[in-house]
Amino acid sequence: MKSSLLEIQERFDNDVERFSNLETGQISTIDASLGLELLTQVAFSICPNAKSALDLGCGAGNFSLKLIELLPNLDCTLIDLSQPMLRKAEERIAEVSNGKIKAIQTDFLNMQLQSETFDIVVTGAAMHHLRTDEEWETVFEKIFKSLKKG
């Protein structure tokens, strides 16, 4: 049985500090740090002149922070169900980047994304909260439409 949105939100509202640490944030995934590194390197190699990124289920901003190491002034749109996580991500990103930061508290199904807005879209271990094929298709359609052409 999957957790409800409220249960997910409460869990992450109460676990901000742990998820702010790359070493402890994903203890169930032993290679989380390596995965972040590899995925951000791939995103950078495909789109080395990226100006904007969408970080879905951003948590404390680990993915965005890794991208900013490669793209220092990247504009980041952060989406998460947890407001405390969003605040922490904004705080951490603002410390290292002059790019714009937009934080949106919502779930994936209710997020409203403008067409052709982002160069890069990343997500950590968050998509598993989707439940049905229809939910997966809806979210991926939103993501696809939000990407800039090319």
C-alpha positions, 0 to 999 in steps of 0.5 A: 500500500502506497503512502498518501500525499499527506503521509509523504509530506509529513515524512519529508517535513520532518526529515529535512536535515537528513535529506540535506546531506548527500551521505545520509539523504538516501541511505536506502540507495548506497550509490546515491552520490554516484547517481547524482554525479553521473546524471548531472554529468550526462545532463551537462554533456547533453545541454552544456549551455543550459540556462534553466532546470526543473528539479522535481521532488527536489527535497533539500536541493541536492540535484540542483546543487550538483547541476550548479557545480557545472552551470553556476548561474542556472535558474532553478525551479523547485517542486516538492510536496514539503515546504520545509524541504523547499525552504532548505533547497532555496537556502542552499542554492542561494548560497552558491548561485546567482541564478533565479530560484522559484519554489513551488509546493505541489505534487506531480499530478497537480503541478502546472508547467509552462510549455518549452520552459526548461533546458533540463529536468531532473528528479531523484527518488521521487517518481515512485510515489506515482501509482497508476500508469495514467499518473505516470503518463500524465506526469511525463507528458507535463515534463515533456511539454515543459522542455525546450525544443532540442 
